[in-house]
Amino acid sequence: MTEPSHLTAVRESYDTVAADYARRVKEPAGLDPVSRAMLAAFADLVRTPHAGPVADLGCGPGKVTAHLAALGVPAFGVDVSPRMIELARSAYPELRFTVGSMTALDIADGELGGILAYYATHHTPPQWLPTVYSEFHRTLAPGGRLMLAGHVGNDEHLRPTHAYGDHPVSYESYLLPAERIAALLQRAGLVVTTRVVQEPEGATKRQVGTFLAYKPG
């Protein structure tokens, strides 16, 4: 099967910027209080006996994966960029990191106790989001939890040419309204329990939406 063009662009772009991205992106401890609290709440929800492993999808250099692990979560990371996975394995050799795509996860049905998609889905064209969210539903165990977070907007379509150290990139970003993201998650069979939208503040120039959901059953 031919790979979707947006995945090729994301892989090549993040392979290019990986080292500068890892240096520039904040450690989870340096995030704003609301973001830290939401990660802690997610950790509480998935840190239950026999809940299954937790996949950090779009894990990048593994900083958030390691943060979850430090909170007692059995977390592992998946990213489409081989270079990002190399950096994650080097920085956190005690954790598991694999190359993979959210459009077709190499994870069994119902295997996961939780999924974190942290600033990981905004490069996905809107027409591909039902596929991604269906993969979330498929791989979560009944009762499994999802946390999805990232920039939201009024159907903004961004086409940057350079990023993270002024390296050339070819990915695109799609910032959807929070209401539409919640509706798409629910259409995929997930029950949205929490939706938090943070307004731009300080260095953050865009709205950030965080969603907590679970797979019923």
N, C-alpha and C positions, 0 to 999 in steps of 0.2 A: 504494500500500500504506500502511495506517495505521501510523504510527510506534509502536513499543512504548512503553508509558507510562513505563517506567523511564528511557528515553532522554530523553524530554521533561523529566522531573524533574531529571535530571543536567544537561542543557543549561541549563535555567532557573536552577537553583541555582548552577552555576559561573559563569554570566554575572553573577549577583548578587554573588558573593563574590570575583570575579576579582582586583580591585585589592588587596584585603587579603590574599588568598591569596598573590599574587606577593610581597608585602612580607614575609610571615610564614614562608613555606616556605624551608628552608635551601638554600644553595648546595651543590652536590655535594661541594665541598671541605670543607664543614662536617659531613658525615655521619660516622657511626661508622666505625672502621677496617675492619670486616668488609664493610659496605655499599660502601665505596670500593673495596675489593679485588675484590668481585664485579663491580662495573662495569668495573674495569680488566681483569679476566679476560674479560668479555664483549667488550670492545673488542679484546683480543688475538685472540679467536676469529673476529671478523668483519672484522678489518683484514687481509684477504688479497687479492691481485690478482684481478680479474675476479669478485669475490664478489657484486657487486650492491649497491644502496643499502640502507640500514638505516632502518627506520621506527620512530620513537619514538611509540607509540600511547598516546593519553591524555597528550600532552606538556605540557598546561597552559601556563604562561607560557614554556616553552622552555628552562629552566635545564639540564635533563639532556641535552636535544638538543645544546645548545651545548657541554656538557662532553664528550660523545662526539665532536663535531666537533673539539674541541681535542686529543683523543687520536688524531686522524687517521682517524676513522670518517666515511664519506660519509652522514651522518645527515640525516633530515628529520623534521618533526613533524606529527602528526595529532591533532586533538582535536574533540570534539563541541560544545564551547563556542565560538561565534564571538568572544566577548569575550576569552577566553584566547588565541585565535589572533591577535587584534589586538595584545595585549600582547607576545606572542612575536615577531611581525613587527617591532614597534617596537624591542624590545630587541636583536634579532639579525637585522638586515635582510639580512645576507649568507646566511642560511639559508632553506630553504623550509618553510613551514608551511601546512597546509590544514585546512579543516573537514571532518570525516568521522566515521563511526561504525564501531566494531569489529565490529558485527553484519553490515555490508555494505560492505567496504572498496572504494574506487574505485582498486584496484590490480590489475594483471594477474596471471594465474596464473604462479607461479614467478618473479616479478619481483625479490623481495627476497633479499638476502644475509643479512639479520638482522632480527629484531623485538625491540624492547624494550617491555615492558608493565610500567611501574614505578609501583606503587601505582595501577593504572589499571583493574583488573577487579573490585574489591570491591563496586562499586555494581551489578554485574550479577547479577540473580536466578539462582540455581543452574540453573534449567531452561534458561537462555539460554547458559550457559557452553559446552555442546557446539557451539553455533552460532559463538561467538566463537573457540573453539579450532580449529574447522574452517576458519575464515577465516585463522587463522595458518598452518595447514598448506597451504591453497590458494595463498597469496601467497608463501610461502617457496620458493626454489629448492631442488632436491635438494642436501643438505648444508648448507642455510641454518640459522642458529642462532636460538634464542629464549632470551631471559632474561625471566622473569616474577618479580616481587617484590611483596610486600604483606603486610598483616596476615593472620594465620591464627587460627583458633579452633575451638571445639567447637560448630559450627553456630549461631553467634551471629547474631542478626538485630537490627540497630541502626536506630533511627528518630529521628535527631536532628531538632530543630526549628530550631536556630540554630547557626551556625558561622562561623569566620574573621571576627572583628570583630562578632560577634553579629548577623549578617545572617540572615534567615529562609531555610531550605532545605527542600526536599521530597524529596531523594534518600534512599535507604536503603542500608545496608551489610550484606553477608553474609560472615561470616568462617568459612570452611570448614576442616576439618582438612587438614593438608599432604598426608596420604596420599591423600585424595580428589582434591585438585587434581592430584597426580601421575598418578593413575589416569585422570582425565579427559583429561589431555594425551596420555597413551599411547593412549587409546581414539580420539583424533583422529588418530592416526598419527604422533605425535612420540615420539622416543626421549629419555627423561629420563636425563641423565648425572650431574647433580649436584642435590642437595637439601640446603639448609642452613636450619635453623630456629634463630633467635636467641631466647633467652628474654628476658622483660622486664628492662630495666636502665635505671637513671637516669630520664630523662624519658619513655622508651618504656615504656608500660604494657601492651603487648600483644605476643604472639609475632609475629615477622616471618619469613615463609618466602620463600626465594629458590630458583628453579628454573632450571637450564640444560638445554636440550633441543635436538635438531636434527631436521630432516626427512631421513629416509633416502632413498637413491637414487643 
